[in-house]
Each structure stands twice: as C-alpha cells, then as structure tokens.
Amino acid sequence: MQYSFNLFRYNYQPTFGMVAFSKPLDSLAQAAIMESFRLDAVEAPQRELERQEKENAENRMAREKARAINKATIRP
C-alpha cells in the first residue's frame, strides 16, 4: 500500500475528519524532520551568539542615544 487513510473523531464534538497521506512521502518527510532537528542542535550556539551580539549592539546604541540627549542638557 502506498497510501494511508485515517478516519478520526474530535473529542467532545460530533464531527469527523479524514487524513490521507502517501507512505513513501511520509518517510521522506520524517527523515527531513529529523535532519532539521539535528541542524537546529548544531546551529543553536551560533544563533545564540548572534542574538547576544545584536542585543549588545542595540543596548550600546540606546546608551549612546541617551548620552547624546543627556550631554546636551549638561551645562559646564
């Protein structure tokens, strides 16, 4: 069989649904999902580093802006 058809019923509702999928494509999709989990785990440290760098740059810009505003109000 290349296809699977599953009939299901929602809990506490009088409705039904049907899901149909191709078994060969499902196995390819499962393999792709597993690969995406692996890549997420490998790339997570780099993404976290980039997030921290972006946050630091935003904080630095906010401090510089506040400094410029405060500097204008100070009278020597």
N, CA, C and O atoms as CSV, one atom per row, in Angstrom:
chain,resi,resn,atom,element,x,y,z
A,1,MET,N,N,0.831,-1.190,0.000
A,1,MET,CA,C,0.000,0.000,0.000
A,1,MET,C,C,0.869,1.245,0.000
A,1,MET,O,O,1.814,1.357,0.782
A,2,GLN,N,N,0.547,2.164,-0.872
A,2,GLN,CA,C,1.296,3.409,-0.933
A,2,GLN,C,C,0.621,4.525,-0.148
A,2,GLN,O,O,1.258,5.529,0.170
A,3,TYR,N,N,-0.634,4.364,0.161
A,3,TYR,CA,C,-1.382,5.439,0.808
A,3,TYR,C,C,-2.005,4.934,2.093
A,3,TYR,O,O,-2.283,3.745,2.251
A,4,SER,N,N,-2.214,5.854,2.992
A,4,SER,CA,C,-2.893,5.526,4.235
A,4,SER,C,C,-4.016,6.540,4.434
A,4,SER,O,O,-3.825,7.741,4.241
A,5,PHE,N,N,-5.186,6.043,4.820
A,5,PHE,CA,C,-6.333,6.898,5.103
A,5,PHE,C,C,-6.749,6.649,6.538
A,5,PHE,O,O,-7.010,5.512,6.931
A,6,ASN,N,N,-6.810,7.703,7.310
A,6,ASN,CA,C,-7.162,7.586,8.722
A,6,ASN,C,C,-8.394,8.434,9.008
A,6,ASN,O,O,-8.427,9.628,8.711
A,7,LEU,N,N,-9.385,7.810,9.576
A,7,LEU,CA,C,-10.600,8.497,9.986
A,7,LEU,C,C,-10.480,8.784,11.475
A,7,LEU,O,O,-10.092,7.910,12.250
A,8,PHE,N,N,-10.812,10.005,11.874
A,8,PHE,CA,C,-10.730,10.341,13.292
A,8,PHE,C,C,-11.948,11.158,13.689
A,8,PHE,O,O,-12.639,11.737,12.850
A,9,ARG,N,N,-12.189,11.188,14.990
A,9,ARG,CA,C,-13.303,11.946,15.559
A,9,ARG,C,C,-12.735,12.883,16.604
A,9,ARG,O,O,-11.899,12.494,17.420
A,10,TYR,N,N,-13.197,14.117,16.572
A,10,TYR,CA,C,-12.779,15.091,17.583
A,10,TYR,C,C,-13.418,14.747,18.915
A,10,TYR,O,O,-14.570,14.316,18.966
A,11,ASN,N,N,-12.672,14.937,19.991
A,11,ASN,CA,C,-13.222,14.717,21.329
A,11,ASN,C,C,-14.279,15.772,21.629
A,11,ASN,O,O,-14.094,16.953,21.334
A,12,TYR,N,N,-15.366,15.344,22.205
A,12,TYR,CA,C,-16.444,16.221,22.659
A,12,TYR,C,C,-17.084,17.017,21.527
A,12,TYR,O,O,-17.705,18.049,21.784
A,13,GLN,N,N,-16.950,16.569,20.294
A,13,GLN,CA,C,-17.609,17.223,19.168
A,13,GLN,C,C,-18.191,16.146,18.260
A,13,GLN,O,O,-17.623,15.061,18.137
A,14,PRO,N,N,-19.303,16.439,17.637
A,14,PRO,CA,C,-19.929,15.420,16.773
A,14,PRO,C,C,-19.404,15.459,15.337
A,14,PRO,O,O,-20.167,15.219,14.400
A,15,THR,N,N,-18.113,15.757,15.147
A,15,THR,CA,C,-17.568,15.849,13.792
A,15,THR,C,C,-16.453,14.827,13.605
A,15,THR,O,O,-15.809,14.386,14.557
A,16,PHE,N,N,-16.256,14.476,12.366
A,16,PHE,CA,C,-15.227,13.530,11.986
A,16,PHE,C,C,-14.286,14.194,10.990
A,16,PHE,O,O,-14.610,15.223,10.399
A,17,GLY,N,N,-13.128,13.595,10.817
A,17,GLY,CA,C,-12.188,14.073,9.813
A,17,GLY,C,C,-11.455,12.900,9.206
A,17,GLY,O,O,-11.458,11.798,9.755
A,18,MET,N,N,-10.827,13.142,8.071
A,18,MET,CA,C,-10.056,12.098,7.413
A,18,MET,C,C,-8.714,12.674,6.992
A,18,MET,O,O,-8.630,13.774,6.444
A,19,VAL,N,N,-7.675,11.909,7.260
A,19,VAL,CA,C,-6.329,12.289,6.859
A,19,VAL,C,C,-5.837,11.240,5.876
A,19,VAL,O,O,-5.916,10.041,6.142
A,20,ALA,N,N,-5.330,11.699,4.738
A,20,ALA,CA,C,-4.765,10.795,3.747
A,20,ALA,C,C,-3.335,11.219,3.487
A,20,ALA,O,O,-3.054,12.406,3.324
A,21,PHE,N,N,-2.428,10.251,3.448
A,21,PHE,CA,C,-1.045,10.588,3.132
A,21,PHE,C,C,-0.368,9.462,2.392
A,21,PHE,O,O,-0.772,8.302,2.462
A,22,SER,N,N,0.682,9.841,1.674
A,22,SER,CA,C,1.469,8.896,0.897
A,22,SER,C,C,2.554,8.332,1.802
A,22,SER,O,O,3.321,9.097,2.386
A,23,LYS,N,N,2.636,7.042,1.927
A,23,LYS,CA,C,3.631,6.428,2.810
A,23,LYS,C,C,5.067,6.698,2.357
A,23,LYS,O,O,5.909,6.990,3.207
A,24,PRO,N,N,5.391,6.616,1.062
A,24,PRO,CA,C,6.773,6.934,0.667
A,24,PRO,C,C,7.142,8.393,0.960
A,24,PRO,O,O,8.255,8.675,1.405
A,25,LEU,N,N,6.216,9.311,0.711
A,25,LEU,CA,C,6.499,10.711,1.006
A,25,LEU,C,C,6.552,10.970,2.499
A,25,LEU,O,O,7.297,11.838,2.955
A,26,ASP,N,N,5.761,10.219,3.270
A,26,ASP,CA,C,5.792,10.376,4.721
A,26,ASP,C,C,7.159,9.994,5.277
A,26,ASP,O,O,7.672,10.672,6.167
A,27,SER,N,N,7.753,8.923,4.766
A,27,SER,CA,C,9.069,8.524,5.264
A,27,SER,C,C,10.124,9.576,4.898
A,27,SER,O,O,11.033,9.841,5.685
A,28,LEU,N,N,10.005,10.174,3.708
A,28,LEU,CA,C,10.926,11.252,3.334
A,28,LEU,C,C,10.730,12.467,4.237
A,28,LEU,O,O,11.699,13.100,4.657
A,29,ALA,N,N,9.481,12.785,4.528
A,29,ALA,CA,C,9.193,13.922,5.405
A,29,ALA,C,C,9.743,13.681,6.805
A,29,ALA,O,O,10.297,14.596,7.415
A,30,GLN,N,N,9.598,12.465,7.320
A,30,GLN,CA,C,10.130,12.145,8.650
A,30,GLN,C,C,11.651,12.277,8.674
A,30,GLN,O,O,12.219,12.773,9.647
A,31,ALA,N,N,12.308,11.833,7.606
A,31,ALA,CA,C,13.765,11.963,7.530
A,31,ALA,C,C,14.169,13.437,7.499
A,31,ALA,O,O,15.153,13.826,8.129
A,32,ALA,N,N,13.412,14.253,6.769
A,32,ALA,CA,C,13.709,15.685,6.707
A,32,ALA,C,C,13.497,16.353,8.060
A,32,ALA,O,O,14.257,17.243,8.440
A,33,ILE,N,N,12.482,15.934,8.776
A,33,ILE,CA,C,12.229,16.487,10.113
A,33,ILE,C,C,13.376,16.142,11.053
A,33,ILE,O,O,13.838,16.997,11.808
A,34,MET,N,N,13.836,14.909,11.013
A,34,MET,CA,C,14.955,14.503,11.876
A,34,MET,C,C,16.221,15.282,11.530
A,34,MET,O,O,16.975,15.665,12.424
A,35,GLU,N,N,16.459,15.517,10.254
A,35,GLU,CA,C,17.626,16.291,9.829
A,35,GLU,C,C,17.508,17.736,10.317
A,35,GLU,O,O,18.504,18.338,10.719
A,36,SER,N,N,16.298,18.293,10.283
A,36,SER,CA,C,16.122,19.668,10.755
A,36,SER,C,C,16.396,19.762,12.254
A,36,SER,O,O,16.978,20.747,12.709
A,37,PHE,N,N,15.987,18.751,13.034
A,37,PHE,CA,C,16.296,18.744,14.470
A,37,PHE,C,C,17.807,18.693,14.688
A,37,PHE,O,O,18.336,19.382,15.559
A,38,ARG,N,N,18.494,17.878,13.897
A,38,ARG,CA,C,19.943,17.768,14.029
A,38,ARG,C,C,20.613,19.100,13.703
A,38,ARG,O,O,21.506,19.544,14.425
A,39,LEU,N,N,20.178,19.735,12.614
A,39,LEU,CA,C,20.763,21.020,12.228
A,39,LEU,C,C,20.471,22.103,13.256
A,39,LEU,O,O,21.325,22.946,13.528
A,40,ASP,N,N,19.271,22.088,13.830
A,40,ASP,CA,C,18.950,23.056,14.879
A,40,ASP,C,C,19.900,22.909,16.060
A,40,ASP,O,O,20.366,23.907,16.611
A,41,ALA,N,N,20.184,21.689,16.447
A,41,ALA,CA,C,21.087,21.458,17.572
A,41,ALA,C,C,22.505,21.912,17.251
A,41,ALA,O,O,23.197,22.447,18.118
A,42,VAL,N,N,22.941,21.705,16.017
A,42,VAL,CA,C,24.297,22.096,15.617
A,42,VAL,C,C,24.416,23.612,15.513
A,42,VAL,O,O,25.430,24.182,15.917
A,43,GLU,N,N,23.395,24.269,14.977
A,43,GLU,CA,C,23.455,25.703,14.716
A,43,GLU,C,C,23.018,26.559,15.900
A,43,GLU,O,O,23.200,27.776,15.866
A,44,ALA,N,N,22.455,25.968,16.934
A,44,ALA,CA,C,21.936,26.734,18.071
A,44,ALA,C,C,22.995,27.619,18.736
A,44,ALA,O,O,22.699,28.780,19.018
A,45,PRO,N,N,24.209,27.133,19.000
A,45,PRO,CA,C,25.199,28.007,19.646
A,45,PRO,C,C,25.529,29.251,18.815
A,45,PRO,O,O,25.685,30.338,19.371
A,46,GLN,N,N,25.635,29.105,17.511
A,46,GLN,CA,C,25.941,30.254,16.652
A,46,GLN,C,C,24.781,31.243,16.645
A,46,GLN,O,O,24.998,32.454,16.691
A,47,ARG,N,N,23.556,30.737,16.587
A,47,ARG,CA,C,22.396,31.629,16.612
A,47,ARG,C,C,22.321,32.391,17.932
A,47,ARG,O,O,21.994,33.578,17.945
A,48,GLU,N,N,22.623,31.716,19.044
A,48,GLU,CA,C,22.607,32.376,20.356
A,48,GLU,C,C,23.676,33.464,20.413
A,48,GLU,O,O,23.426,34.548,20.938
A,49,LEU,N,N,24.857,33.187,19.881
A,49,LEU,CA,C,25.923,34.181,19.847
A,49,LEU,C,C,25.497,35.392,19.018
A,49,LEU,O,O,25.721,36.529,19.433
A,50,GLU,N,N,24.892,35.167,17.866
A,50,GLU,CA,C,24.421,36.270,17.020
A,50,GLU,C,C,23.325,37.067,17.716
A,50,GLU,O,O,23.277,38.291,17.595
A,51,ARG,N,N,22.441,36.379,18.447
A,51,ARG,CA,C,21.380,37.070,19.181
A,51,ARG,C,C,21.969,37.964,20.261
A,51,ARG,O,O,21.525,39.098,20.440
A,52,GLN,N,N,22.971,37.457,20.984
A,52,GLN,CA,C,23.608,38.245,22.033
A,52,GLN,C,C,24.340,39.448,21.446
A,52,GLN,O,O,24.287,40.540,22.012
A,53,GLU,N,N,25.022,39.257,20.316
A,53,GLU,CA,C,25.724,40.368,19.679
A,53,GLU,C,C,24.743,41.447,19.232
A,53,GLU,O,O,25.018,42.637,19.387
A,54,LYS,N,N,23.611,41.042,18.683
A,54,LYS,CA,C,22.595,42.000,18.254
A,54,LYS,C,C,22.038,42.753,19.452
A,54,LYS,O,O,21.862,43.970,19.399
A,55,GLU,N,N,21.761,42.032,20.532
A,55,GLU,CA,C,21.242,42.662,21.744
A,55,GLU,C,C,22.258,43.654,22.309
A,55,GLU,O,O,21.887,44.750,22.731
A,56,ASN,N,N,23.534,43.274,22.320
A,56,ASN,CA,C,24.569,44.178,22.816
A,56,ASN,C,C,24.671,45.430,21.950
A,56,ASN,O,O,24.835,46.532,22.474
A,57,ALA,N,N,24.576,45.274,20.638
A,57,ALA,CA,C,24.633,46.423,19.737
A,57,ALA,C,C,23.435,47.345,19.965
A,57,ALA,O,O,23.592,48.566,19.961
A,58,GLU,N,N,22.250,46.782,20.161
A,58,GLU,CA,C,21.064,47.594,20.424
A,58,GLU,C,C,21.204,48.343,21.740
A,58,GLU,O,O,20.844,49.517,21.826
A,59,ASN,N,N,21.723,47.675,22.766
A,59,ASN,CA,C,21.928,48.327,24.058
A,59,ASN,C,C,22.953,49.453,23.945
A,59,ASN,O,O,22.778,50.523,24.530
A,60,ARG,N,N,24.017,49.207,23.194
A,60,ARG,CA,C,25.056,50.229,23.004
A,60,ARG,C,C,24.476,51.453,22.295
A,60,ARG,O,O,24.767,52.588,22.672
A,61,MET,N,N,23.659,51.220,21.271
A,61,MET,CA,C,23.045,52.336,20.549
A,61,MET,C,C,22.095,53.118,21.459
A,61,MET,O,O,22.057,54.347,21.399
A,62,ALA,N,N,21.338,52.425,22.292
A,62,ALA,CA,C,20.427,53.098,23.219
A,62,ALA,C,C,21.212,53.937,24.222
A,62,ALA,O,O,20.808,55.056,24.539
A,63,ARG,N,N,22.334,53.408,24.730
A,63,ARG,CA,C,23.166,54.175,25.673
A,63,ARG,C,C,23.764,55.400,25.003
A,63,ARG,O,O,23.812,56.478,25.596
A,64,GLU,N,N,24.227,55.236,23.750
A,64,GLU,CA,C,24.809,56.365,23.036
A,64,GLU,C,C,23.761,57.441,22.773
A,64,GLU,O,O,24.059,58.632,22.865
A,65,LYS,N,N,22.551,57.037,22.451
A,65,LYS,CA,C,21.481,57.997,22.220
A,65,LYS,C,C,21.149,58.737,23.516
A,65,LYS,O,O,20.999,59.959,23.519
A,66,ALA,N,N,21.036,57.997,24.606
A,66,ALA,CA,C,20.747,58.624,25.902
A,66,ALA,C,C,21.881,59.559,26.300
A,66,ALA,O,O,21.630,60.631,26.851
A,67,ARG,N,N,23.108,59.175,26.033
A,67,ARG,CA,C,24.259,60.016,26.356
A,67,ARG,C,C,24.211,61.310,25.577
A,67,ARG,O,O,24.468,62.378,26.133
A,68,ALA,N,N,23.886,61.233,24.298
A,68,ALA,CA,C,23.803,62.441,23.461
A,68,ALA,C,C,22.717,63.386,23.972
A,68,ALA,O,O,22.905,64.603,23.999
A,69,ILE,N,N,21.578,62.819,24.375
A,69,ILE,CA,C,20.483,63.642,24.898
A,69,ILE,C,C,20.884,64.271,26.227
A,69,ILE,O,O,20.657,65.461,26.448
A,70,ASN,N,N,21.481,63.471,27.115
A,70,ASN,CA,C,21.893,63.975,28.425
A,70,ASN,C,C,23.030,64.974,28.313
A,70,ASN,O,O,23.087,65.941,29.073
A,71,LYS,N,N,23.928,64.751,27.378
A,71,LYS,CA,C,25.073,65.651,27.212
A,71,LYS,C,C,24.616,67.043,26.806
A,71,LYS,O,O,25.219,68.039,27.204
A,72,ALA,N,N,23.549,67.113,26.013
A,72,ALA,CA,C,23.037,68.407,25.566
A,72,ALA,C,C,22.438,69.201,26.722
A,72,ALA,O,O,22.426,70.431,26.678
A,73,THR,N,N,21.942,68.525,27.753
A,73,THR,CA,C,21.303,69.223,28.876
A,73,THR,C,C,22.298,69.647,29.943
A,73,THR,O,O,21.949,70.458,30.801
A,74,ILE,N,N,23.513,69.137,29.927
A,74,ILE,CA,C,24.510,69.483,30.947
A,74,ILE,C,C,25.167,70.804,30.574
A,74,ILE,O,O,25.594,71.005,29.437
A,75,ARG,N,N,25.238,71.698,31.552
A,75,ARG,CA,C,25.881,72.995,31.322
A,75,ARG,C,C,27.144,73.053,32.182
A,75,ARG,O,O,27.088,72.888,33.401
A,76,PRO,N,N,28.273,73.287,31.532
A,76,PRO,CA,C,29.521,73.340,32.309
A,76,PRO,C,C,29.657,74.591,33.138
A,76,PRO,O,O,30.656,74.763,33.837
